[in-house]
Structure formats: structure tokens, C-alpha cells
Amino acid sequence: MTNADAVVVLREHGPWTNALMDPAVGRTLATTDWVDARPDPYAPGDPRRWQVRAKSRVGAVRVGDLQLTIVPKLPVRRLFFLLGYALDPRSHWGHGDGNVLVSDYDDLLPAVAHAFERQAEHALRRGLLQGYRHTDETLPVVRGRIRESDQIRRRYGFPVPVEVSFDEFTVDIPENRLLLAAVERLVRLQGVPRDVRGRLLRLQVRLEGVRPLRRGAPLPSWTSSRLNSRYGPALRLAELILHEASIEQRGTDTAVSGFLLDLAKVFENFVSVALRQALRPYGGRCQFQAHHHLDEAEAVLLKPDLVWYDDAGRPIGVADAKYKAEKDKERFPSSDLYQMLAYCTSLGLSSGHLVYAKGRSPRGSHRVRRAGVVITQHAMELDRDPVDLLAGIDEIAEFMVRSQ
């Protein structure tokens, strides 16, 4: 699809699409990992003609004068359930009520902006959270404690100004700074509906007294507690907006700004979190991306999506999630089996589990010759009711327990 107003709409893992764009924009796209981009092979004499194909990232991004939208195959309401459950399985939108947050938006960015605005509004309904912030400052009067070593080193014995440290009870705390940063990020993005943008701007006013984050600065850390529990869902979504899905590049001829979710990562996170929840009744503990090594010299690092350990710390189960296009699963079915065999061998396990998205085939198992290892491939259809989807995860967990 090509439009004169530099708008291109792609579908996740869809076919090559012809697009008319500035050559610099095309070259920028070709260097990213969001899409495949190449000069149109059927128009070698026209540098403005390109072909673009989406991978597993979805959302909206502006590259120069091109507005690129990548539409997920999965309905947004289903995607929001996977996303919400992975962020916080205890939240209401982690239990199937994500439709309330998605509202009537069929595109990802408007839905995310609307969801964040709703969650932030709920968090701030009882006023801004306040807390103590430790501050080191140079002041004309004494406040708190004098930093004597700094006073001597910097002031050479002069009594003023004074190097002091103090704790201040303020709204300028990490939780509020994260909310403000996410608000500021969303209002800059094209594709956020006007009514949602207006409500976000009103939230920005309510966050007066909170310092904005410097561009490029690390996100402030926060710890979940009883005091900030009402902020929890909004903060997790803010971190997603600012870190996991934020695309921003300035200072070059081709500016890039947008919001893209990696569906492969969303699926892997969902499977890992949901399996951990399903395995809890059976005891032990689960760890995500646990570091193990294939070789005795520990030169080859292995990071399974989920390793299940018993109470003594011994591995008793391993699972890996695979979000792939159907063509990838047809072309490279054995590479995943090799990888899982390496996991099982390193962990000393007799069984391993691969969980695929969009699967239409039934569960299948492979017994590895001379290894005594059974690798089971589980298939999940994601466009299902959340209750049914979690029931499918429970079945995988029960299978893992039986195959120990």
C-alpha cells in the first residue's frame, strides 16, 4: 500500500509491500530490526520506490515524513490480555478485563495511550503519592546534616555556602517521575487520539512539582509496597511505554519517534509468568532467563525462558516460548529441538517443553535417540477467551509435572 501523504500500513509478518518514500527514510528503515526494507527490485531506476515487510513488532512509528503503522494479527483486546497478565497477573486487566481499558480502539497506540491514561487517573484519584527524597545540596543556611568532608574540600574552611544533606517529604519521587515521563512521551507521539491527549495533558498539570526526566537518563527505580500499591498498574505500563516499546532517535537527518511492541517478547513474557503462576501449587520456584552453561569451561551461555527448581534448588523442569511465523516453523522446526536438547543436557533433565504461539497442530513429543530426553511441543491458539487461554497454560503445567 502506498499513499501520497507518506502513510504506510503493514500487517505483522505480512508480505512485501510497495511504498513510496524518501531514500533516506528507506535507508533508515533498512537498518532497523522492526521491518525488512529494500529498494524495489522492479524499479531500479527510482530511488523513492521501496518494498517493506513487517516482522514481529507492531504499533506506530514516524520515520522522517513517513508514518508507519504495523497492525497485529491478534485482536488488540487479546494482545492487551497477554500484555496485562505478563506485567501483573494480579491486576484486573491481567484477568480478562482489558476490554475496559482498550475501549473501542482497534489500533495499538491509541489503545495503550487510553489504557495508561485510565490507570494513571486511577492512581492519582486520591492525590499525588508523597515520600522522602534524599538530597545533597549547597545552601546559604544549614539544613539537615553538614557534609563536613565536602565542606572542607570545596569551601576551604569558609562557613558559607554550606554543603548539606537532608531528607525532604515531597511529590518528586520515582513513582511520580515515571508517570510524568510516560505522559510527556505519549503526548509527543502522533496517533494518540485528541480526547486521550487532552486527558493526558490534564494529568500533566496534576503532576506539578515533579521534575521531568532528562533525555537519555535511566528510568528511576521503585519498589512495590503497600503505600504505592494503587500506582502499580500505571507504573508497569509507564515502564513499558518508556523502555520496552519506546522508539526515539533525534539529532540526525531522519528523526524517528514511535511506539512498537515486540510480540515475540510479549508472548515469551506471558508464557513465563502464566506458567510460574500455574506451577505454584506444585511447590518449588521458577526463574526467568536463568543463566546456565552448556560446557564445563562455562563459555557457552544458555538462558531458557523458564527453569523450574525444587525446594533444594535442583532443576526439575524447563520451558521455552517460541513466537514465530508459520513459515519459520515450517522451515526451521529442528533448531528449537536442538536448543531444548542443550537445555535439558545442561540442566540434567529428562524432559523439556517448547510452547508455540498460533499453533494449530496438537501436542507432539520427540524422544531423542541415545539421550533419554523427551521434548514436547505445545501449541497455543492466542485468539481465545482469557479463561480458556489460562486453562491451556494449566494443562502445560500439569504435563510438566507428570513428565518430571
C-alpha positions in Angstrom: 0.0 0.0 0.0 1.3 3.4 -0.9 -0.2 6.8 -0.3 0.8 10.2 -1.4 0.7 11.5 2.1 3.6 9.2 3.2 1.5 6.7 5.2 2.3 3.0 5.1 0.2 0.3 6.8 1.7 -3.1 7.2 0.5 -6.3 8.8 2.6 -8.3 11.2 4.6 -10.9 9.3 2.8 -9.9 6.2 4.1 -9.9 2.6 6.4 -7.4 1.0 4.5 -4.1 0.5 5.4 -1.4 -2.1 5.9 2.0 -0.7 6.9 5.5 -2.0 9.3 7.2 0.4 12.4 9.5 0.7 15.5 7.4 0.1 16.9 8.5 3.4 13.8 7.1 5.2 14.2 3.8 3.3 17.8 3.5 4.3 16.9 4.2 7.9 14.2 1.5 7.9 16.7 -0.9 6.4 19.0 -0.5 9.4 16.3 -1.3 12.0 15.1 -4.6 13.4 11.4 -3.7 13.2 11.0 -4.3 9.5 12.7 -5.6 6.4 13.2 -2.8 3.8 14.8 -2.9 0.4 14.8 -0.8 -2.8 12.1 -2.0 -5.1 13.7 -4.6 -7.3 11.2 -3.9 -10.1 12.0 -0.2 -10.2 15.8 0.0 -10.0 15.9 3.5 -11.6 13.7 5.1 -9.0 15.3 5.6 -5.6 12.0 6.6 -4.0 10.4 3.2 -4.6 10.9 0.7 -1.8 9.5 -2.5 -0.5 8.8 -3.0 3.2 7.8 -6.1 5.2 6.9 -6.3 8.9 8.4 -8.7 11.4 7.0 -9.3 14.9 6.9 -5.7 16.1 3.6 -3.9 16.0 2.5 -0.3 16.7 3.1 3.1 15.1 6.4 4.9 14.3 7.2 8.0 12.4 10.5 8.0 10.4 11.2 11.4 8.8 8.0 12.3 6.9 6.7 8.7 6.8 4.1 7.4 9.2 4.4 3.7 9.5 1.7 1.5 11.2 2.1 -2.2 11.8 -1.1 -4.0 12.7 -1.0 -7.2 14.8 -2.7 -10.3 13.6 -4.1 -10.8 17.1 -7.0 -8.5 18.0 -5.9 -5.7 20.3 -8.2 -6.9 23.1 -6.4 -10.3 23.1 -3.0 -8.7 22.9 -3.9 -6.5 25.9 -4.7 -9.5 27.9 -1.3 -11.1 27.2 0.4 -7.8 27.9 -1.5 -7.1 31.1 -1.1 -10.6 32.5 2.6 -10.5 31.9 3.0 -7.1 33.6 0.9 -8.0 36.6 -1.2 -11.3 36.8 -2.9 -9.9 39.9 -4.3 -6.8 38.2 -7.9 -6.6 36.8 -6.7 -6.2 33.3 -4.5 -9.3 33.9 -7.6 -11.3 34.4 -9.5 -10.6 31.2 -11.0 -7.1 31.9 -8.6 -5.5 29.5 -11.5 -4.7 27.2 -12.5 -1.9 29.5 -9.0 -0.3 29.0 -8.9 -0.9 25.3 -12.3 0.7 24.9 -13.3 1.0 21.2 -9.7 1.4 19.8 -8.6 -1.2 17.3 -5.1 0.2 16.9 -2.4 -0.5 19.4 -1.0 3.0 20.2 -4.4 4.6 20.8 -5.4 1.6 23.0 -2.1 1.8 25.0 -2.5 5.6 25.5 -6.1 5.2 26.6 -5.1 2.4 29.0 -2.3 4.3 30.5 -4.5 7.4 31.0 -7.1 5.3 32.7 -4.6 3.6 35.0 -2.8 6.9 35.8 -6.1 8.6 36.6 -7.0 5.8 39.0 -3.6 6.1 40.6 -3.9 9.9 41.2 -7.5 9.8 42.2 -6.6 10.2 45.9 -3.9 12.7 45.2 -0.2 12.5 44.5 1.8 10.0 46.4 4.5 11.6 48.5 7.7 10.3 50.0 11.1 11.2 51.4 13.8 12.1 48.9 17.4 12.2 50.0 19.1 15.4 48.7 22.7 16.7 48.7 22.7 20.5 48.1 24.8 23.6 48.6 22.7 26.2 50.6 23.3 29.6 52.3 21.9 28.2 55.5 22.2 24.9 57.4 19.5 22.3 56.6 19.8 18.8 57.8 23.3 17.5 58.2 26.5 19.3 57.1 28.7 17.1 54.9 31.9 18.1 56.6 34.4 16.4 54.2 32.7 18.2 51.2 32.6 21.5 53.1 36.4 21.3 53.8 37.3 20.1 50.3 35.1 22.5 48.4 34.9 25.6 50.6 38.4 25.6 52.1 37.1 26.4 55.6 34.6 29.2 54.6 31.4 28.9 56.6 29.0 29.7 53.7 27.7 28.3 51.4 27.1 25.1 53.3 27.3 21.6 51.9 24.3 19.8 53.4 22.3 16.6 53.2 18.6 16.3 54.1 15.5 14.2 53.6 12.6 16.1 52.1 9.0 14.9 52.1 7.9 15.7 48.5 5.9 14.6 45.5 9.1 14.5 43.5 9.6 10.7 43.9 10.4 8.0 41.4 6.8 6.9 41.1 5.5 10.3 40.1 8.5 10.9 37.8 7.8 7.8 35.9 4.1 8.8 35.4 5.1 12.2 34.3 7.7 10.8 31.8 5.2 8.5 30.3 2.6 11.3 30.0 5.2 13.5 28.2 6.2 10.7 26.0 2.7 9.9 24.9 1.6 13.5 24.2 4.6 13.8 21.7 3.5 10.8 19.7 1.4 11.1 16.6 -1.5 8.7 16.6 -2.7 9.4 20.1 -6.4 10.4 19.9 -7.2 14.0 20.6 -9.5 13.3 23.5 -6.9 11.0 25.1 -4.2 13.6 24.5 -6.4 16.2 26.3 -6.8 14.0 29.3 -3.1 13.2 29.4 -2.3 17.0 29.4 -4.6 17.4 32.4 -2.7 14.6 34.2 0.5 16.5 33.4 -0.9 19.6 35.2 -1.8 17.5 38.2 1.8 16.3 38.4 3.1 19.8 39.0 6.1 19.8 41.3 7.5 16.6 39.8 10.8 17.0 37.9 10.8 15.8 34.3 13.4 13.1 33.5 16.4 14.2 31.5 16.5 12.8 28.0 18.6 9.7 28.0 18.7 9.4 31.8 18.0 5.9 33.2 14.4 5.3 34.5 14.1 5.9 38.2 13.7 2.6 40.2 10.8 1.9 42.5 9.8 -0.9 44.8 6.3 -2.2 45.2 4.8 -1.7 48.6 1.6 -1.2 50.4 2.0 2.6 50.2 2.3 2.7 46.4 0.0 -0.3 45.5 -2.6 2.0 43.8 0.2 3.1 41.5 1.3 -0.4 40.5 -0.6 -1.0 37.2 0.1 2.5 35.9 3.8 2.3 36.8 4.3 -1.0 35.0 2.6 0.4 31.9 4.7 3.5 32.2 7.9 1.4 32.2 6.6 -0.4 29.1 5.9 2.9 27.3 9.3 4.4 28.3 11.6 1.5 28.0 10.3 -1.7 26.3 8.3 -0.1 23.5 9.6 3.5 23.1 11.4 4.3 19.8 13.0 7.7 19.7 16.0 9.0 17.8 16.9 12.7 17.3 19.8 14.7 16.0 20.0 13.0 12.6 18.6 13.9 9.2 15.9 11.3 9.7 14.1 11.7 13.1 12.5 8.5 14.5 9.8 8.5 17.1 7.1 6.0 17.9 5.8 3.0 19.9 6.4 -0.5 18.9 5.8 -3.7 20.8 7.8 -6.9 20.1 5.1 -9.6 20.1 7.7 -12.3 20.4 8.8 -10.8 23.8 5.1 -10.2 24.8 4.4 -13.9 24.2 7.5 -15.1 25.9 6.8 -12.9 29.0 3.2 -14.1 29.1 4.1 -17.8 28.9 6.8 -17.4 31.5 4.6 -15.5 34.0 1.5 -17.7 33.4 3.5 -21.0 33.8 5.0 -19.7 37.0 1.5 -19.0 38.4 0.3 -22.4 37.2 3.2 -24.3 38.8 3.0 -22.6 42.2 0.6 -25.2 43.7 3.2 -27.9 43.0 5.9 -26.2 45.1 9.5 -25.1 44.2 10.2 -21.9 42.4 10.5 -20.6 38.9 13.2 -18.3 37.5 13.1 -16.5 34.2 16.1 -16.4 31.9 18.2 -18.3 34.4 21.8 -18.4 33.4 23.3 -21.9 32.8 26.2 -23.1 30.7 26.4 -25.8 28.2 30.1 -26.6 28.6 32.4 -27.2 31.6 34.5 -24.2 30.8 31.3 -22.0 31.0 32.0 -20.4 27.7 28.6 -21.2 26.1 25.7 -19.4 28.0 22.2 -20.8 28.0 19.2 -18.7 29.0 15.9 -20.7 29.0 12.8 -18.6 29.3 11.7 -20.6 32.4 13.5 -23.1 34.7 11.5 -24.7 37.5 13.6 -25.7 40.6 12.6 -27.8 43.6 12.9 -26.5 47.2 16.6 -27.7 47.3 17.4 -25.7 44.2 17.7 -28.6 41.7 16.2 -28.0 38.2 13.1 -30.2 37.7 11.6 -28.6 34.6 12.4 -26.2 31.7 10.2 -24.4 29.1 10.9 -22.1 26.2 8.3 -19.9 24.4 8.5 -19.5 20.6 6.5 -16.8 18.8 7.2 -17.5 15.1 5.6 -17.0 11.8 4.2 -20.2 10.3 6.8 -20.2 7.6 9.6 -20.1 10.1 8.2 -23.1 12.0 8.0 -25.0 8.7 11.5 -24.1 7.6 13.3 -24.4 10.9 11.5 -26.9 13.1 14.6 -28.7 14.3 16.6 -25.7 15.6 14.2 -25.3 18.5 14.6 -29.0 19.3 18.4 -28.8 19.3 18.2 -25.8 21.6 15.9 -27.6 24.0 18.1 -30.6 24.0 21.0 -28.4 25.0 18.9 -27.0 27.9 18.0 -30.5 29.1 21.5 -31.8 28.8 23.0 -28.9 30.7 20.3 -29.0 33.5 20.3 -32.8 33.8 16.7 -33.1 32.8 14.9 -36.0 31.0 12.2 -33.7 29.5 11.8 -30.2 28.1 8.9 -28.2 26.8 8.5 -25.8 23.8 5.4 -23.6 23.8 4.5 -22.1 20.4 2.0 -19.4 19.5 -0.7 -19.6 16.9 -0.3 -23.4 16.8 -3.0 -25.4 15.0 -1.3 -28.8 15.4 -1.8 -31.0 18.5 0.8 -31.6 21.2 3.7 -33.6 19.9 6.7 -35.3 21.6 10.1 -36.4 20.4 12.2 -38.9 22.2 15.9 -38.2 21.5 17.9 -41.3 20.5 20.5 -42.4 23.0 19.9 -39.4 25.2 16.8 -40.5 27.2 15.3 -37.0 26.7 11.7 -36.3 25.6 11.0 -32.9 24.1 7.3 -31.9 23.9 6.0 -29.2 21.6 2.8 -27.5 22.9 0.7 -25.3 20.6 -1.4 -22.4 21.7 -4.1 -20.5 19.8 -3.9 -17.0 21.2 -7.2 -15.6 19.9 -9.1 -17.4 22.7 -11.1 -16.2 25.7 -8.6 -15.5 28.6 -10.1 -18.2 30.7 -9.6 -20.8 28.0 -6.1 -19.5 27.4 -5.1 -19.8 31.0 -6.7 -23.2 31.1 -4.3 -24.2 28.3 -1.4 -23.0 30.4 -2.6 -25.1 33.3 -2.6 -28.1 31.0 1.0 -27.4 30.1 2.0 -27.1 33.7 0.2 -30.4 34.6 2.1 -32.0 31.7 5.4 -30.7 33.0 4.6 -32.1 36.4 3.8 -35.6 35.0 6.9 -35.7 32.8 9.4 -35.0 35.6 
